[in-house]
Amino acid sequence: MGVRVEAVMGTIVSIDVRDPDPGTPAIVAATDAAVAWLHDVDARFSPFRETSEIRRLDRGTLALDDCHQDVRRVLRACEGLRRATDGAFDARGHRPGDGLDPSGYVKGWAVDESAELLVAAGARSFAVNAGGDVLVRGEPEPGRAWRVGVRDPRDAARVAAVLALRDAAVATSGLYERGGHIHDPRSGATPDAFASIAVVGPRLAVADAFATAAFAMGSPGPAWVASRPGFGVLAIDAVGVGHWSDLVEAALA
């Protein structure tokens, strides 16, 4: 089947299936379904589309009870994460003036759900890369882990580290893509303790939210992530020095 590449959710998503026979009708159909699902999520959750349910909900022209169940499900998860992070992750607070925006959870959640479609079709070894946030399952070939690069926040052409992973997800948060687009919801300040923070965990949705929260927290962020069971962190400071937890150190390739 090769690698399926799709422009969706404001980024490029690639699906790379490495099973012995990735071209089976079931896996091809599941890949098609995964791509269709990502477009459906984009249409429903995009904060940039005036017709999306998230925008209509934020404007008050759509009631929460009338939203798709996935919208209610995502907003409940975001509220749980807001509480778990003591407000450092907030679907309403990272981009002041932009209103409701659960993107810091939605992209990872959409990828997690697309992976379930592949698994249900029999895929066991694959990687989904959504603009640098990556979910991997199994191995690209027997006995070898997936190698996931974490980009250098100071130079897009370089990687700061390579992680050898199986059945894991990596999400990165930083200001190198769009300038000061992340704010601490509690103070409104743009954090500057780190240039980027990458979080490794079992699911991309939570890793993505934790990366955003840790970046917003500033200096305490990496230690907070490292204290969460099953999660690791790689933080890169303004001069390019990396700081990592034990879980990430064990995965450095």
MARBA-879906 format. One record per residue (C-alpha): residue number from 1; x, y, z. Coordinates in pm, whole numbers, plus 50000, padded with zeros to 5 digits. Example, Ala and Ser with C-alpha at 12.3 -4.5 7.8 and 13.67 -1.06 7.14 Angstrom:
2
    i      X      Y      Z
    1  51230  49550  50780
    2  51367  49894  50714
// end
This chain:
253
    i      X      Y      Z
    1  50000  50000  50000
    2  50290  50237  50074
    3  50252  50550  50282
    4  49920  50735  50265
    5  49963  51112  50292
    6  49675  51353  50345
    7  49642  51727  50406
    8  49393  51762  50692
    9  49348  51942  51024
   10  49578  52220  50910
   11  49875  51988  50870
   12  50003  51685  50680
   13  49912  51341  50813
   14  50091  51027  50697
   15  49985  50667  50765
   16  50263  50411  50720
   17  50155  50046  50758
   18  50437  49792  50783
   19  50245  49467  50830
   20  50357  49175  50608
   21  50067  49240  50371
   22  49955  49602  50413
   23  49766  49590  50084
   24  49489  49361  50206
   25  49142  49494  50126
   26  49063  49523  50497
   27  49367  49739  50576
   28  49325  49953  50264
   29  48959  50010  50353
   30  49055  50092  50713
   31  49313  50345  50592
   32  49048  50507  50374
   33  48814  50513  50672
   34  49085  50664  50892
   35  49143  50946  50643
   36  48770  51010  50613
   37  48748  51016  50994
   38  49023  51279  51018
   39  48839  51501  50771
   40  48517  51454  50967
   41  48693  51557  51288
   42  48838  51861  51113
   43  48495  51970  50991
   44  48340  51927  51336
   45  48615  52068  51558
   46  48806  52327  51355
   47  48820  52663  51535
   48  48882  52825  51196
   49  48568  52705  51016
   50  48264  52916  51086
   51  48040  52614  51019
   52  48213  52377  51262
   53  48024  52268  51570
   54  48297  52411  51792
   55  48262  52758  51634
   56  47884  52745  51644
   57  47892  52630  52006
   58  48131  52911  52095
   59  47910  53169  51923
   60  47603  53042  52106
   61  47419  52937  51790
   62  47441  52567  51882
   63  47354  52417  52219
   64  47587  52163  52375
   65  47305  51909  52399
   66  47257  51940  52023
   67  47623  51876  51942
   68  47753  51546  51814
   69  47837  51306  52096
   70  48206  51331  52005
   71  48201  51703  52080
   72  48057  51640  52424
   73  48304  51358  52478
   74  48603  51573  52383
   75  48493  51868  52596
   76  48449  51637  52896
   77  48802  51506  52841
   78  48934  51862  52812
   79  48766  51956  53139
   80  48924  51654  53307
   81  49263  51760  53176
   82  49207  52118  53294
   83  49152  51985  53644
   84  49441  51739  53627
   85  49683  52015  53520
   86  49550  52273  53766
   87  49440  52489  53474
   88  49764  52472  53273
   89  49570  52299  52996
   90  49247  52478  52910
   91  49048  52452  52587
   92  48956  52817  52634
   93  49278  52964  52764
   94  49586  52900  52547
   95  49495  53147  52273
   96  49336  53450  52437
   97  49069  53611  52223
   98  49014  53304  52007
   99  48743  53146  52221
  100  48681  52775  52252
  101  48964  52573  52094
  102  49020  52211  52202
  103  49284  52158  51930
  104  49548  52075  52191
  105  49359  51754  52258
  106  49159  51695  51939
  107  49442  51622  51695
  108  49593  51353  51916
  109  49250  51210  51993
  110  49166  51193  51622
  111  49491  51005  51552
  112  49428  50766  51842
  113  49084  50686  51704
  114  49218  50641  51350
  115  49469  50391  51489
  116  49184  50190  51639
  117  49030  50160  51292
  118  49357  50015  51161
  119  49388  49773  51452
  120  49032  49652  51402
  121  49121  49572  51040
  122  49416  49361  51146
  123  49704  49609  51125
  124  49962  49558  51398
  125  50266  49758  51285
  126  50211  50115  51171
  127  50293  50479  51235
  128  50065  50781  51207
  129  50244  51115  51186
  130  50029  51426  51222
  131  50251  51726  51166
  132  50531  51587  51383
  133  50311  51438  51653
  134  50349  51063  51611
  135  50173  50744  51719
  136  50346  50410  51658
  137  50229  50053  51701
  138  50434  49738  51677
  139  50761  49741  51483
  140  50855  49860  51133
  141  51037  49529  51092
  142  51092  49236  51331
  143  51327  49318  51615
  144  51354  49691  51540
  145  51172  49976  51711
  146  51030  50274  51529
  147  51273  50567  51526
  148  51092  50894  51599
  149  51280  51219  51562
  150  51219  51520  51785
  151  51304  51833  51589
  152  51551  52091  51705
  153  51337  52395  51794
  154  51611  52626  51669
  155  51661  52456  51331
  156  51382  52278  51145
  157  51638  52086  50938
  158  51788  51916  51243
  159  51664  51667  51500
  160  51743  51718  51867
  161  51694  51353  51956
  162  51580  51022  51812
  163  51359  50794  52021
  164  51329  50418  51968
  165  50966  50334  52044
  166  50708  50058  52023
  167  50340  50112  52102
  168  50385  50474  52208
  169  50306  50831  52111
  170  50515  51151  52100
  171  50375  51504  52096
  172  50574  51828  52098
  173  50475  52178  52204
  174  50675  52496  52145
  175  50676  52844  51996
  176  50894  52768  51693
  177  50605  52709  51450
  178  50367  53001  51505
  179  50540  53236  51746
  180  50363  53315  52074
  181  50056  53100  52013
  182  50069  52927  52353
  183  49977  53117  52666
  184  49952  53012  53027
  185  49572  53014  53075
  186  49618  53113  53438
  187  49825  53428  53378
  188  49798  53504  53007
  189  50179  53510  52983
  190  50375  53349  52700
  191  50609  53092  52859
  192  50979  53120  52780
  193  51144  52866  53010
  194  51184  52617  52723
  195  51200  52629  52345
  196  51007  52304  52316
  197  50873  52019  52525
  198  50815  51669  52385
  199  50604  51420  52580
  200  50606  51043  52534
  201  50306  50841  52648
  202  50071  50558  52557
  203  49812  50773  52375
  204  49867  51076  52159
  205  49567  51275  52284
  206  49694  51293  52641
  207  50060  51330  52537
  208  49957  51628  52324
  209  49759  51789  52606
  210  50039  51724  52857
  211  50296  51880  52622
  212  50082  52193  52593
  213  50025  52203  52970
  214  50392  52147  53055
  215  50500  52420  52816
  216  50247  52658  52971
  217  50370  52568  53321
  218  50722  52687  53240
  219  51005  52565  53461
  220  50796  52317  53666
  221  50648  52158  53353
  222  50895  51877  53278
  223  50899  51750  53638
  224  50519  51753  53640
  225  50504  51535  53327
  226  50771  51298  53460
  227  50560  51246  53774
  228  50269  51109  53567
  229  50281  50727  53542
  230  50363  50606  53193
  231  50476  50946  53061
  232  50820  51081  52983
  233  50948  51422  52879
  234  51225  51582  52675
  235  51254  51958  52728
  236  51490  52173  52523
  237  51585  52510  52664
  238  51656  52835  52482
  239  52023  52752  52424
  240  51951  52402  52293
  241  52029  52198  52604
  242  51806  51893  52649
  243  51658  51784  52980
  244  51490  51442  52989
  245  51321  51203  53226
  246  51421  50840  53286
  247  51154  50706  53049
  248  51286  50918  52762
  249  51649  50842  52847
  250  51573  50472  52809
  251  51427  50536  52463
  252  51709  50754  52325
  253  51843  50585  52013
// end
